[in-house]
Amino acid sequence: MKQRLLSVGEQGSHHVFSQNKRITQLGKSGQIEDAIKFFTQMAEKNTVTYNSMISVYAKNGRINAARNLFDKMPRRNLVSWNTMVSGYLHNGKFDEAYKLFVIMPRRDLFSWTLMITCYTRNGEVEKARELFDSLPCSYRKGVACWNAMISGYVKKGRVNEAKRLFDEMPVKNLISWNSMLAGYTQNRKMRLGLEFFNEMDERDVVSWNLMVDGFIQVGDLDSAWKFFQETQKPNVVSWVTMLSGFARNGNILESRRLFDQMPSRNIVSWNAMISAYVQRCEIDEASRLFEEMPERDSVSWTTMINGYVRIGKLDEARELLNEMPYRNIGAQTAMISGYIQCNKVDEARRFFDEIGTWDVVCWNAMIAGYAHHGRINEALCLSKRMVNKDMVTWNTMISCYAQVGQMDRAVKIFEEMGERDLVSWNSLIAGFMLNGQNLDALKSFALMGHEGKKPDQLSFACGLSSCATIAALQVGNQLHQVVVKGGYLNYLVVNNALITMYAKCGRILEAGLVFNGICHADVISWNSLIGGYAINGYGKEALKLFEEMASEGMAPDEVTFIGILSACNHAGMVDHGLKLFKCMSKVYAIEPLAEHYACMVDLLGRVGRLDEAFEIVRGMKVKATAGVWGALLGACRAHGNLELGRLAAHKLSEFEPHKTSNYVLLSNIHAEANRWNEVQEVRMLMNASSTVKEPGCSWVEVRNQVHGFLSDDSTRSRPDIGVTLASLNSHIRNAFHISEVSA
């Protein structure tokens, strides 16, 4: 009888165990409502049941529900506390996790390791180190905490600190060695990584995989292939790493050959091969593999949905999403991105609202979608509803505020961010540049260097553009040196910015040298130099470059013709300008924009051919702009055409009713015709339309200092600008360790 009762007890225990396992499975597959229903209907629950449900809530973003269940538990064990702490950490609530950690009735090594690991994974290495340094003596020899701390330093790129900690370890295991090796391979320090690898007393397949992946990261496929072939007993990760390396470098045939040779394939290998085809937009082949898969997971479905999205087949993507056994937030986010990519932002928002439960990536996709399509207010409103913002969210908000000219709000967010990455700095610098605050852009560039952030091609492009706008040649020279030192001359966007900077600073020879050093110039490169010749009065050189552009098979665009027509304008080459203007549409199928018409009006107006200029305005296929009427008004002023000047001034006042310079031009035309009553009338109109006149401003560089002049500035000097730029020179030299350059 007793034996029978024990058997029944064991059966009950087994039944509860099976039910607990079922809850976990439902949670992992994202079927949160089914898991809740199953938990509620369970007749018998033990501590493990509660722990499982807490974990399900936490991993699906319902951290408050997890805490409520934790507080209602009849009994808690150490696993319960660790699960709740882990839940807070998983949801980014580090302060709440730490509060719970502090009041735990007891902690084990796992508790300490959990907190340290989660801080390091979130990039908060200093907090992790504080916990690590406060470890009880009994746990100091626990290798897991040391390994977590080393991995944290590695993730932040602080390889030297990781190595110091590694050398101090009282006991090392293979994970310790591999963690340190990852520090070298993941941070592209393959020479040191190879030396460290050769020093290892023991290696496993992870060690070899790290070396293969490291060489792939630096583009050395030959060395990666050599290490892959020398790997003893390669596992599926070895095969997938090499397969993905080939795919990333465009060797899709090699990837497929490896896939076909794999001794055994798991779902990760199938997903990797499908992903390789998707990256190459070979969706038909990806679809064939998808259909052949023995089993699929959420990654498989999401990858295929992403594939259809990439080629704009939203109906197929939506159909596949509807076929998924269970909805996955990654697949739903891919669908939102697809709608946004196809300019269907409202449909994306409707789909977003249907989801109901979002993760941070989903929120960011919708916010970025609004921002990308210029719907900044909607992006900002949505971001305010978001609870757990990450760095991507804050960076997007900085860009949004910059786009609407609210740089004070952008700066405030930037300053309040706990941690900033390169995108944060670039967003701020680009914001200053776009809003005309070029000195602030250059200051931010210098500060970025002082904080140890290495600029990328976008940072340099924005910095050089700011130098171009205010003709800060010496600062531009310093940035050029940083570009050379950092190896960024291979980036077209940087070279193009250098060409523009030198051209706008009047150094057209240096601009030409940069252009000649480009291996594969794009249309922006050609346009930058043609525009540089134009603004410096080198009309013949601009025409010659335009002819070279055509002979090399580079098709011009609208910007090319703005530059070349401006060059003809500045050089007085009327016939060449007329010929080029006519061949725009006939030869290159480029319909003229208002800017092209303005160039032609100015070109004809300069030589007194006002009737022809007016006929061009009347025959425009697009709506005239202030630039067109302004060019005509200026020509009328130069040649004393009062009647046409009054018409141009009237039209111009519709576009710029508060711009006093237009009234001044008309007033001068009347004055030169001795029509003083009309002069007085225009002056009265000018006073009525604008109470504050915006002063004109220009810059000039003297002895390596830039001076700004305002039309109403009685001092006629702005030494503060020169001092600021000299200070920036010093900051950039110190931040990036470059030598003095004489302009």
C-alpha positions in Angstrom: 0.0 0.0 0.0 2.8 2.4 0.9 4.6 1.5 -2.3 1.4 2.3 -4.2 1.0 5.7 -2.6 4.6 6.6 -3.4 4.0 5.6 -7.0 1.0 7.9 -7.1 3.1 10.7 -5.6 5.7 10.2 -8.2 3.1 10.3 -10.9 1.8 13.6 -9.5 5.3 15.0 -9.3 5.9 13.9 -12.9 2.6 15.5 -14.0 3.5 18.9 -12.4 7.0 18.6 -14.0 5.4 18.1 -17.4 3.1 21.1 -16.9 5.9 23.3 -15.8 7.8 22.3 -18.9 4.7 23.1 -21.0 4.6 26.7 -19.6 8.2 27.2 -20.5 7.7 26.0 -24.0 4.7 28.2 -24.6 6.7 31.2 -23.3 9.7 30.5 -25.5 7.4 30.4 -28.6 5.8 33.7 -27.7 2.4 32.3 -26.9 2.1 34.3 -23.7 -1.7 34.2 -23.4 -1.8 30.5 -23.8 0.9 30.2 -21.1 -1.1 32.4 -18.7 -4.3 30.3 -19.4 -2.4 27.1 -18.8 -0.9 28.4 -15.6 -4.2 29.6 -14.3 -5.9 26.3 -14.9 -3.3 24.2 -13.2 -4.8 22.5 -10.2 -1.4 21.9 -8.5 1.4 24.4 -8.5 4.8 24.2 -6.9 7.6 26.8 -6.5 9.1 25.7 -9.9 5.7 26.4 -11.5 5.8 30.0 -10.2 9.4 30.4 -11.2 8.6 29.2 -14.7 5.7 31.7 -15.1 7.7 34.6 -13.7 10.4 33.8 -16.3 7.7 33.7 -19.1 6.3 37.1 -18.1 9.7 38.6 -17.8 11.0 37.3 -21.2 7.9 38.6 -22.9 8.2 42.1 -21.6 5.5 41.9 -18.8 7.8 42.6 -16.0 5.1 44.1 -13.7 3.0 41.0 -14.0 6.1 39.0 -13.1 6.7 41.1 -10.0 3.0 40.7 -8.9 3.3 36.9 -9.2 6.6 37.0 -7.4 5.0 38.9 -4.5 2.1 36.5 -4.3 4.2 33.3 -4.2 3.4 31.2 -1.1 7.1 30.1 -0.9 10.2 31.4 -2.5 13.6 29.8 -2.9 16.9 31.2 -4.1 15.9 30.4 -7.7 12.8 32.6 -7.4 14.9 35.6 -6.3 17.5 34.9 -9.1 14.7 34.5 -11.7 13.1 37.9 -10.7 16.4 39.7 -10.7 17.1 38.2 -14.1 13.7 39.3 -15.3 14.4 42.9 -14.3 17.7 42.8 -16.0 16.2 41.3 -19.2 13.8 44.2 -19.4 16.5 46.8 -18.8 15.3 47.7 -15.3 18.8 47.6 -13.7 17.9 49.8 -10.7 15.0 47.6 -9.8 17.2 44.5 -10.3 19.8 46.0 -8.0 17.3 46.9 -5.3 16.0 43.3 -5.3 19.6 42.0 -5.3 20.4 44.1 -2.2 17.4 42.7 -0.2 17.8 39.0 -1.1 17.8 36.9 2.1 20.9 35.1 0.7 22.9 35.1 -2.5 24.9 32.5 -4.2 27.7 32.8 -6.7 25.1 32.7 -9.5 23.4 35.7 -8.0 26.6 37.7 -8.1 27.6 36.4 -11.5 24.1 37.2 -12.8 24.3 40.9 -11.8 27.9 41.3 -13.0 27.1 39.6 -16.3 24.0 41.6 -17.0 25.7 44.9 -16.2 28.6 44.0 -18.6 26.2 42.9 -21.3 24.4 46.2 -21.1 27.8 48.0 -21.4 27.8 49.3 -17.8 31.3 48.0 -17.0 32.0 50.4 -14.1 28.9 49.2 -12.2 29.9 45.6 -12.9 33.4 46.3 -11.6 32.0 47.8 -8.4 30.1 44.6 -7.8 33.0 42.5 -8.7 35.3 44.3 -6.3 32.7 43.8 -3.5 32.5 40.0 -4.0 32.7 38.1 -0.7 36.0 36.4 -0.1 34.4 33.0 -0.4 33.4 33.7 -4.0 36.6 35.4 -5.1 37.9 32.2 -6.6 34.7 31.7 -8.5 36.0 31.8 -12.1 32.5 32.7 -13.6 32.6 36.2 -12.2 36.1 36.8 -13.5 35.1 35.5 -16.9 32.0 37.7 -16.9 34.1 40.8 -16.1 36.7 40.0 -18.8 33.8 39.6 -21.3 32.5 42.9 -20.3 35.8 44.7 -20.9 36.1 42.8 -24.3 32.6 44.0 -25.4 33.5 47.6 -24.7 36.8 47.2 -26.6 38.9 47.7 -23.5 41.2 44.8 -24.3 44.1 46.0 -22.2 42.0 46.1 -19.0 40.6 42.7 -19.9 44.2 41.4 -20.2 45.2 42.9 -16.9 42.3 41.2 -15.2 43.1 37.9 -17.0 46.7 38.0 -15.7 45.4 38.6 -12.1 43.0 35.6 -12.1 43.8 33.1 -9.4 42.4 30.2 -11.4 41.8 30.1 -15.1 39.7 27.7 -17.2 39.3 27.3 -20.9 36.4 29.8 -20.9 38.8 32.4 -19.5 41.3 31.8 -22.3 38.6 31.9 -24.9 37.1 35.1 -23.4 40.5 36.8 -23.7 41.1 35.4 -27.2 37.7 36.9 -28.1 38.9 40.2 -26.9 41.5 40.2 -29.6 39.5 38.6 -32.4 36.3 40.6 -31.9 38.3 43.9 -31.7 40.2 43.1 -35.0 43.5 42.7 -33.2 44.4 39.6 -35.1 48.2 39.9 -34.7 47.9 39.8 -30.9 45.1 37.3 -31.2 47.4 34.9 -33.2 50.2 35.3 -30.6 47.7 34.6 -27.8 46.3 31.6 -29.6 49.7 30.1 -30.0 50.4 30.6 -26.2 47.2 28.7 -25.2 48.0 25.4 -23.3 44.6 24.0 -24.3 42.3 24.8 -27.1 38.8 23.6 -28.1 36.7 24.1 -31.1 35.5 27.5 -29.7 39.1 28.7 -29.8 39.5 27.7 -33.5 36.1 29.2 -34.3 37.1 32.5 -32.8 40.2 32.7 -35.0 38.2 31.8 -38.1 35.6 34.5 -37.3 38.3 37.0 -36.4 40.0 36.6 -39.8 36.6 36.9 -41.5 36.0 40.2 -39.7 39.2 41.7 -41.0 38.5 40.4 -44.5 41.3 37.8 -44.5 39.4 34.9 -46.0 42.5 32.9 -46.9 43.7 32.8 -43.3 40.1 32.1 -42.1 39.9 29.1 -44.6 43.3 27.8 -43.4 42.2 27.8 -39.8 38.9 26.2 -40.7 40.6 23.4 -42.5 43.0 22.9 -39.5 40.1 22.8 -37.0 40.0 19.4 -35.4 36.4 18.0 -35.2 34.7 21.2 -36.4 31.2 21.6 -35.1 28.2 23.2 -36.8 29.3 26.6 -35.6 32.6 26.2 -37.4 30.8 25.4 -40.7 28.2 28.2 -40.3 30.9 30.7 -39.4 32.9 29.9 -42.6 29.7 29.6 -44.7 28.6 33.1 -43.5 32.1 34.5 -44.1 32.0 33.5 -47.7 28.4 34.8 -48.1 29.4 38.2 -46.5 32.1 38.6 -49.1 29.8 37.7 -52.0 31.1 34.1 -52.5 27.6 32.6 -52.5 28.8 29.5 -54.5 31.4 28.7 -51.9 28.8 29.1 -49.2 26.5 26.7 -50.9 29.3 24.2 -51.5 30.1 24.2 -47.8 26.4 23.9 -46.9 26.1 20.8 -49.2 29.3 19.3 -47.6 28.2 19.7 -44.0 28.2 16.3 -42.3 25.1 17.3 -40.3 22.9 20.3 -40.5 20.9 21.9 -37.7 18.3 24.6 -38.0 21.0 27.4 -37.6 22.9 26.2 -40.7 19.7 26.1 -42.8 18.9 29.7 -41.5 22.4 30.8 -42.3 22.2 29.6 -45.9 18.8 31.1 -46.4 20.1 34.4 -45.0 23.0 34.3 -47.4 20.6 34.0 -50.4 18.4 36.8 -48.9 21.4 39.1 -48.6 22.1 38.6 -52.3 18.3 39.1 -53.0 18.2 35.6 -54.5 14.8 35.1 -53.0 13.7 32.2 -55.2 16.6 30.1 -54.1 16.1 31.1 -50.5 12.4 30.1 -50.9 13.4 26.7 -52.3 15.6 26.0 -49.3 12.9 27.2 -46.9 10.5 24.7 -48.4 13.1 21.9 -48.0 13.8 22.6 -44.3 13.0 19.6 -42.1 11.9 22.0 -39.4 11.6 25.8 -39.0 11.9 28.2 -36.2 11.0 31.9 -35.8 14.4 32.9 -37.4 13.6 30.9 -40.5 10.2 32.6 -41.0 11.5 36.0 -40.2 14.4 35.7 -42.6 12.1 34.7 -45.5 9.7 37.6 -44.6 12.7 39.9 -44.6 13.7 38.5 -48.0 10.4 39.4 -49.6 10.4 42.8 -47.9 13.9 43.5 -49.4 12.6 43.1 -52.9 9.4 44.9 -52.3 7.0 41.9 -52.4 4.9 42.9 -49.5 1.9 40.7 -50.4 4.1 37.6 -50.3 5.7 38.8 -47.1 2.3 39.4 -45.4 1.0 36.0 -46.7 4.0 34.2 -45.2 3.5 36.1 -41.9 -0.1 34.9 -41.8 1.1 31.3 -42.3 3.4 31.4 -39.3 2.4 28.9 -36.6 2.8 31.7 -34.1 3.3 35.4 -34.4 6.9 36.6 -33.8 7.7 40.2 -33.0 10.8 40.1 -35.2 8.7 39.0 -38.2 6.1 41.7 -37.5 8.8 44.3 -37.2 10.2 43.2 -40.6 6.7 43.7 -42.0 6.6 47.3 -40.6 10.0 48.0 -42.1 8.7 46.7 -45.5 5.7 49.1 -45.5 8.0 52.0 -44.6 10.5 51.0 -47.3 7.7 51.1 -49.8 6.5 54.5 -48.6 3.4 53.1 -47.0 3.9 54.7 -43.6 0.3 54.9 -42.6 -0.1 51.1 -43.3 3.0 50.5 -41.2 1.4 52.4 -38.4 -1.9 50.5 -38.6 0.0 47.3 -38.5 2.1 48.5 -35.6 -1.1 49.3 -33.6 -2.5 45.8 -34.3 0.5 44.1 -32.7 -0.3 45.2 -29.2 2.9 44.1 -27.5 6.1 45.7 -28.9 9.7 45.3 -28.2 12.3 48.1 -28.4 13.3 47.2 -31.9 9.7 47.4 -33.1 9.2 50.8 -31.5 12.4 52.1 -33.0 11.5 50.8 -36.5 8.2 52.8 -36.4 9.8 55.9 -35.0 12.7 55.8 -37.5 10.1 55.3 -40.3 8.3 58.5 -39.4 11.6 60.3 -39.1 12.9 59.0 -42.5 9.8 60.3 -44.2 10.0 63.7 -42.6 7.0 63.2 -40.3 9.0 64.4 -37.3 6.2 65.4 -35.0 4.6 61.9 -35.3 8.0 60.4 -34.6 8.5 62.5 -31.5 4.9 61.8 -30.3 5.4 58.1 -30.6 8.8 58.2 -28.9 7.2 59.9 -25.9 4.9 56.9 -25.5 7.8 54.5 -25.4 8.6 53.4 -21.9 12.0 51.6 -22.2 14.0 53.6 -24.6 17.5 52.4 -25.7 20.4 54.2 -27.3 18.9 53.8 -30.8 15.7 55.6 -29.6 17.6 58.5 -28.1 19.8 58.9 -31.2 16.7 59.0 -33.4 15.2 61.7 -31.2 18.3 63.8 -31.4 18.1 63.6 -35.2 14.4 64.4 -35.1 14.8 67.5 -33.0 17.7 68.5 -35.3 15.5 68.2 -38.4 12.9 70.6 -36.9 15.6 73.1 -35.8 15.3 72.5 -32.1 18.9 72.0 -31.3 18.5 73.0 -27.7 16.3 69.9 -27.2 18.7 67.7 -29.1 21.6 68.9 -27.0 19.6 68.3 -23.8 18.9 64.7 -24.8 22.5 64.2 -25.7 23.7 65.5 -22.4 21.3 63.4 -20.4 22.1 60.1 -22.1 23.8 57.8 -19.8 26.0 56.4 -22.5 26.7 57.7 -26.0 27.9 55.9 -29.1 29.3 57.1 -32.4 25.9 57.5 -33.8 25.0 59.8 -30.9 27.9 62.1 -31.7 27.3 62.0 -35.5 23.6 62.9 -34.9 24.6 65.9 -32.8 27.3 67.1 -35.2 25.1 66.6 -38.3 22.3 68.5 -36.5 24.5 71.5 -35.8 25.8 71.5 -39.4 22.3 71.3 -40.9 21.1 74.2 -38.7 24.0 76.4 -39.6 25.7 76.1 -36.2 29.0 75.2 -37.8 31.3 76.3 -34.9 29.3 74.1 -32.6 29.6 71.2 -35.0 33.4 71.6 -35.0 33.5 71.9 -31.2 31.5 68.7 -30.9 33.9 66.9 -33.3 36.8 67.9 -31.1 35.0 66.9 -27.9 34.3 63.5 -29.5 38.0 62.9 -29.9 38.7 63.9 -26.3 36.1 61.4 -25.1 37.9 58.6 -26.9 35.4 58.1 -29.7 37.0 57.5 -33.1 35.2 59.4 -35.9 34.0 57.6 -38.9 33.4 58.8 -42.5 30.1 60.6 -41.6 31.9 62.5 -38.8 34.5 63.7 -41.1 32.0 64.6 -43.9 30.0 66.7 -41.4 33.1 68.4 -39.9 34.6 69.2 -43.4 31.2 70.5 -44.6 31.2 72.9 -41.6 34.7 74.0 -42.4 33.5 74.7 -46.0 30.5 76.7 -44.9 32.6 79.2 -42.8 35.7 78.9 -44.9 37.8 77.6 -42.0 40.7 76.4 -44.0 43.2 75.8 -41.2 40.7 73.6 -39.3 39.9 71.8 -42.6 43.6 71.1 -43.1 43.8 69.6 -39.6 40.8 67.4 -40.4 42.5 66.4 -43.6 45.5 65.2 -41.6 43.2 63.2 -39.3 41.6 61.6 -42.3 44.9 60.5 -43.7 46.1 59.2 -40.4 42.9 57.3 -39.8 42.9 55.7 -43.2 39.7 57.3 -44.3 40.8 58.4 -47.8 39.2 55.3 -49.2 35.7 56.7 -48.4 34.1 58.7 -51.2 32.0 60.7 -48.9 35.1 62.0 -47.2 37.0 62.8 -50.4 33.9 64.6 -51.8 33.7 66.7 -48.6 37.4 67.5 -48.9 37.0 68.7 -52.5 34.1 71.0 -51.4 36.0 72.3 -48.4 39.1 73.2 -50.4 37.0 74.7 -53.2 34.9 76.9 -50.9 38.1 78.1 -49.1 39.5 79.2 -52.5 42.1 76.4 -52.7 41.0 74.9 -56.0 44.4 73.4 -56.7 44.2 71.3 -53.5 40.6 70.4 -54.4 41.8 69.1 -57.8 44.6 67.1 -56.1 42.1 65.3 -53.9 39.9 64.6 -56.9 42.8 63.1 -58.9 43.6 60.8 -55.9 40.2 59.1 -56.0 40.3 55.7 -57.7 36.6 55.5 -58.5 35.0 58.9 -58.5 31.2 59.1 -58.4 28.9 61.8 -59.8 29.1 63.7 -56.5 32.9 63.8 -56.8 32.7 65.3 -60.3 30.0 67.7 -59.2 32.0 68.9 -56.2 35.0 69.9 -58.4 32.9 71.4 -61.2 31.0 73.4 -58.5 34.4 74.4 -57.0 35.6 75.7 -60.4 32.4 77.6 -60.8 32.5 79.5 -57.5 36.1 80.4 -58.1 35.6 81.7 -61.6 37.3 78.9 -63.5 34.7 78.6 -66.3 36.9 77.0 -68.9 38.3 74.4 -66.4 34.8 73.5 -65.4 33.8 73.0 -69.1 36.9 70.9 -69.7 36.1 68.7 -66.6 32.5 68.3 -67.8 33.7 67.0 -71.1 36.1 64.6 -69.3 33.1 63.4 -67.3 31.2 62.6 -70.4 34.2 60.9 -72.1 34.6 58.6 -69.0 31.0 57.5 -69.3 29.8 59.2 -66.1 26.2 60.5 -66.6 25.6 64.0 -65.3 22.7 64.8 -63.1 20.7 67.9 -62.1 23.5 69.1 -59.8 26.1 68.8 -62.5 24.2 71.2 -64.7 23.7 73.7 -61.8 27.5 73.7 -61.4 28.4 74.0 -65.1 25.7 76.7 -65.8 27.0 78.6 -62.8 30.5 78.3 -64.2 29.4 79.7 -67.6 27.6 82.5 -65.7 30.6 83.5 -63.6 32.9 83.4 -66.7 30.5 85.2 -69.0 30.3 82.3 -71.5 26.7 83.0 -72.6 26.7 80.8 -75.8 28.2 77.8 -74.0 25.6 78.2 -71.3 22.7 78.4 -73.7 24.0 75.3 -75.6 24.3 73.3 -72.3 20.9 74.4 -71.1 19.3 73.1 -74.4 21.1 69.8 -74.3 20.0 69.1 -70.8 16.7 67.7 -71.9 17.5 66.8 -75.4 20.7 64.8 -74.8 20.6 63.8 -71.2 16.8 63.7 -70.6 17.1 66.0 -67.5 14.2 68.4 -67.1 15.4 71.8 -65.9 14.6 72.8 -62.3 14.0 76.3 -61.0 17.7 76.5 -60.1 18.7 75.9 -63.7 16.4 78.6 -64.9 17.8 81.0 -62.3 21.3 80.3 -63.7 20.1 81.1 -67.2 18.3 84.3 -66.2 21.4 85.5 -64.4 23.6 84.5 -67.3 21.6 86.5 -69.9 20.9 89.3 -67.5 24.6 89.9 -66.8 25.1 90.8 -70.5 21.9 92.8 -70.8 19.8 90.4 -72.7 16.8 91.0 -70.4 14.1 90.2 -73.0 15.6 86.8 -73.5 15.9 86.3 -69.8 12.2 87.3 -69.3 11.1 84.9 -72.1 12.9 82.1 -70.3 11.0 82.9 -67.2 7.7 83.0 -69.0 8.5 79.7 -70.7 9.4 77.8 -67.5 7.9 74.3 -67.2 8.1 74.5 -63.4 6.9 77.2 -61.0 9.2 80.2 -60.7 11.0 80.7 -57.3 12.5 83.6 -55.5 15.9 82.7 -57.0 14.5 83.2 -60.5 12.8 86.5 -59.9 15.7 87.7 -57.8 18.1 87.0 -60.6 15.9 89.0 -63.0 15.5 91.9 -60.5 19.3 92.0 -60.1 19.8 92.2 -63.9 17.2 94.9 -64.1 19.0 96.9 -61.5 22.3 96.5 -63.3 20.9 97.6 -66.6 18.3 100.1 -65.5 15.2 98.4 -66.8 12.6 100.0 -64.5 9.4 98.4 -66.0 10.7 94.8 -65.9 12.3 95.5 -62.5 9.0 96.5 -61.0 7.4 93.3 -62.2 10.2 91.2 -60.9 10.1 93.0 -57.5 6.3 92.5 -57.3 6.7 88.7 -58.0 9.6 88.5 -55.5 7.6 90.2 -52.7 5.1 87.3 -53.0 7.9 84.8 -52.1 9.9 87.0 -49.7 7.5 89.7 -48.3 9.9 90.5 -45.3 13.2 90.5 -47.1 14.4 94.1 -47.2 17.1 93.6 -49.8 14.5 93.2 -52.6 13.0 96.6 -51.7 16.5 98.1 -51.7 17.1 96.9 -55.2 13.8 98.3 -56.5 14.5 101.6 -54.6 17.9 101.9 -56.3 16.4 101.3 -59.7 13.9 104.2 -59.1 16.7 106.4 -57.7 18.9 105.9 -60.8 15.8 106.9 -62.9 15.4 110.0 -60.7 12.0 108.9 -59.6 12.2 110.1 -56.0 8.6 109.8 -55.2 8.7 106.1 -56.0 11.8 105.8 -54.0 10.0 107.2 -51.0 7.0 104.8 -51.5 9.3 101.8 -51.7 11.1 102.9 -48.5 7.7 103.1 -46.8 6.7 99.7 -48.0 10.1 98.3 -46.8 9.6 99.8 -43.3 6.0 98.4 -43.1 7.0 94.9 -44.2 9.9 94.4 -41.9 10.7 96.0 -38.6 14.1 94.2 -38.2 16.5 93.9 -41.0 18.6 90.7 -41.0 22.2 91.7 -41.5 24.3 90.2 -44.3 27.3 88.2 -43.2 30.5 87.1 -44.8 33.8 85.5 -43.7 37.4 86.1 -44.6 40.6 84.3 -43.5 43.6 86.4 -42.6 46.8 84.9 -41.3 45.1 81.6 -40.6 42.3 83.3 -38.7 38.7 83.5 -39.9 36.9 86.8 -39.4 33.2 87.4 -39.8 31.7 90.7 -40.9 28.1 91.7 -40.4 26.6 94.5 -42.5 25.5 96.4 -39.4 28.6 95.6 -37.3 30.4 98.9 -36.5 33.5 97.1 -35.1 34.2 95.6 -38.5 36.0 92.8 -36.8 35.2 89.5 -35.1 38.4 88.2 -33.5 36.4 85.9 -31.3 35.7 83.6 -34.3 39.4 83.4 -35.0 40.2 82.6 -31.4 37.5 79.9 -31.4 38.9 78.3 -34.5 42.4 78.5 -33.3 41.2 76.7 -30.1 39.5 74.1 -32.2 42.8 73.5 -34.1 44.5 72.8 -30.9 41.7 70.5 -29.6 41.7 68.5 -32.9 45.5 68.2 -32.8 45.5 67.0 -29.2 42.5 64.7 -29.6 43.8 62.9 -32.6 47.5 63.3 -32.1 48.5 65.1 -35.3 51.3 67.6 -36.0 51.0 71.3 -36.7 50.1 72.2 -40.3 50.8 75.5 -41.9 48.0 76.7 -44.2 
